[in-house]
């Protein structure tokens, strides 16, 4: 009986420590973008937008805006095999609107506690606010990532239709607004109209 009691005590003492190794620390974990500076990511509700590896920098130049997340626990040890479904992106203003599972990480974390966002997102809306990596519903502690998002789904209802065309036309013929500058070159012109046209009538899959 004494041996059994000792074993149970050891299990009780070790269980919290083992559990804690799987819990990310939001302050010690970090996310980085592969491009130095601000980048714009163009998204479609159906996922046929651009991958983050082909984002737009200032002036419309193509840049690699891959997001790399490194999950660490409270002992600053990597957290492997963390589910990709529990890792997603949000913007501070809520302007990036996701389809179901549309802004999740590419995969679960690897043995080093790392995963990335490289694939096209399935989303709509637009945002110039900070982008935050969410871990099981909580944002990493920090200022956020310097990523902007826009889409032909300007009103964020996850369907590209005449209502979005009306909003785009208002910027095409009126004052400049980032939401209509799909290639982030600082002007809204026929190239943006062509980009809008490729996403017309797209919806979430």
C-alpha positions in Angstrom: 0.0 0.0 0.0 2.9 2.3 0.8 4.4 1.8 -2.6 1.0 2.5 -4.3 0.6 5.7 -2.3 4.1 6.9 -3.2 3.4 6.3 -6.9 0.1 8.2 -6.7 1.8 11.1 -5.0 4.5 11.2 -7.7 1.8 11.2 -10.4 -0.1 14.1 -8.7 3.1 16.1 -8.4 4.3 15.4 -12.0 0.9 15.8 -13.8 0.7 19.6 -13.5 4.3 20.0 -14.8 3.6 17.7 -17.7 0.4 19.5 -18.6 2.2 22.9 -18.4 4.7 21.9 -21.1 1.8 21.9 -23.6 0.5 25.3 -22.6 1.9 28.2 -24.7 3.1 31.3 -22.8 1.7 34.3 -24.7 4.6 36.5 -23.6 7.5 34.1 -24.4 5.9 32.9 -27.7 6.5 35.2 -30.7 5.5 35.7 -34.3 7.5 37.4 -37.0 7.0 38.4 -40.6 9.6 37.5 -43.3 9.6 41.0 -44.7 11.0 44.1 -43.0 8.3 46.8 -43.3 4.6 46.9 -43.8 3.0 44.5 -46.4 -0.5 44.1 -47.9 -2.1 40.7 -48.3 -4.9 40.3 -50.9 -7.5 37.7 -50.0 -10.5 36.1 -51.6 -13.4 34.3 -49.7 -12.7 31.2 -51.8 -9.0 31.1 -51.1 -7.9 32.0 -54.6 -6.1 35.2 -53.5 -2.4 35.6 -53.2 -0.3 33.5 -50.8 1.6 35.4 -48.1 4.8 34.7 -50.0 3.5 37.0 -52.7 2.2 40.0 -50.6 2.5 43.6 -51.8 5.0 46.0 -50.2 4.8 49.7 -50.7 4.7 50.7 -54.3 3.2 47.4 -55.3 6.4 45.4 -55.2 6.1 41.7 -54.4 7.4 40.7 -50.9 7.5 37.5 -48.8 5.2 38.2 -45.8 5.3 34.7 -44.4 4.3 34.6 -40.7 6.4 32.3 -38.5 5.1 31.5 -35.1 7.3 30.0 -32.3 5.3 28.7 -29.4 7.1 28.5 -26.1 5.8 27.4 -22.7 6.4 29.1 -19.3 9.8 27.4 -19.1 10.8 28.8 -22.5 10.6 25.3 -24.0 9.1 24.7 -27.5 5.5 23.5 -27.6 5.3 20.9 -30.4 2.2 19.4 -32.0 0.0 22.3 -31.1 -3.2 22.1 -33.2 -3.3 24.3 -36.3 -7.1 24.8 -35.7 -6.2 26.7 -32.5 -3.9 29.1 -34.3 -5.4 31.9 -36.4 -5.1 35.6 -37.4 -7.3 38.5 -36.3 -7.0 42.2 -36.9 -7.3 44.8 -34.2 -10.3 46.4 -35.9 -12.0 43.2 -36.9 -11.8 44.2 -40.5 -10.4 40.9 -41.7 -13.4 38.6 -41.9 -12.7 34.8 -42.1 -14.5 32.0 -43.7 -14.7 28.8 -41.6 -11.0 27.8 -40.8 -10.0 30.4 -43.3 -7.1 32.1 -41.5 -5.6 29.2 -39.6 -1.9 28.2 -39.6 -0.5 26.0 -42.3 0.0 23.1 -39.9 0.4 22.1 -36.3 3.7 23.2 -34.6 6.8 21.1 -35.4 9.3 19.7 -32.9 10.7 23.2 -32.5 7.3 24.6 -31.6 7.1 26.4 -35.0 4.5 26.8 -37.7 3.8 29.3 -40.5 1.2 31.1 -42.5 2.1 31.0 -46.2 -1.0 29.8 -48.0 -3.8 32.1 -49.4 -6.3 32.9 -46.7 -10.1 32.4 -47.2 -11.4 35.7 -46.0 -12.8 39.1 -47.0 -13.0 42.6 -45.7 -10.2 45.0 -45.3 -7.9 46.3 -42.5 -5.0 48.5 -41.9 -4.9 47.8 -38.2 -2.4 45.5 -36.5 -2.6 41.8 -37.2 -2.5 39.5 -34.2 -1.7 35.8 -34.0 -4.3 34.1 -31.8 -3.5 31.1 -29.7 -6.6 29.2 -28.5 -8.5 32.4 -28.5 -5.9 34.7 -26.9 -3.6 37.1 -28.7 0.2 36.9 -28.4 1.4 39.7 -26.1 2.9 42.4 -28.2 2.2 45.2 -30.8 1.0 42.8 -33.5 2.3 42.3 -37.0 2.7 45.0 -39.7 0.3 43.4 -42.2 -2.7 45.0 -44.0 -5.4 43.1 -45.8 -7.8 43.9 -48.6 -10.2 41.9 -50.8 -12.8 42.3 -53.5 -15.2 41.5 -50.7 -15.0 45.0 -49.5 -18.0 45.0 -47.2 -16.9 41.8 -45.5 -20.0 39.7 -46.0 -17.9 36.9 -47.6 -19.6 37.3 -51.0 -18.2 39.5 -53.8 -21.2 41.1 -55.5 -22.7 44.4 -56.8 -22.6 45.9 -53.3 -18.8 45.5 -53.3 -18.5 46.8 -56.9 -20.4 49.9 -55.8 -17.9 50.5 -52.9 -15.0 50.0 -55.3 -16.5 52.4 -57.8 -16.7 55.0 -55.1 -13.0 54.8 -54.6 -12.1 54.4 -58.2 -13.9 57.7 -59.2 -13.5 59.4 -55.8 -10.9 59.9 -53.1 -8.2 57.3 -52.5 -8.9 54.6 -50.0 -6.7 51.6 -49.2 -9.6 49.2 -49.5 -9.6 49.7 -53.3 -5.9 49.7 -53.8 -5.6 46.0 -54.2 -1.9 45.9 -55.3 -0.8 48.5 -52.7 0.9 50.8 -55.2 -0.7 54.0 -53.8 -3.2 54.6 -56.6 -6.5 53.1 -57.7 -6.6 52.5 -61.4 -7.4 50.0 -64.1 -5.0 47.4 -62.6 -7.1 47.4 -59.5 -10.2 47.0 -61.5 -8.7 44.0 -63.2 -7.8 42.5 -59.9 -11.3 43.1 -58.6 -12.8 41.5 -61.6 -10.9 38.2 -61.0 -12.6 37.9 -57.6 -16.1 38.9 -58.6 -18.8 36.5 -57.4 -16.5 34.5 -55.2 -17.8 33.1 -51.9 -16.6 30.9 -49.1 -16.1 27.3 -50.1 
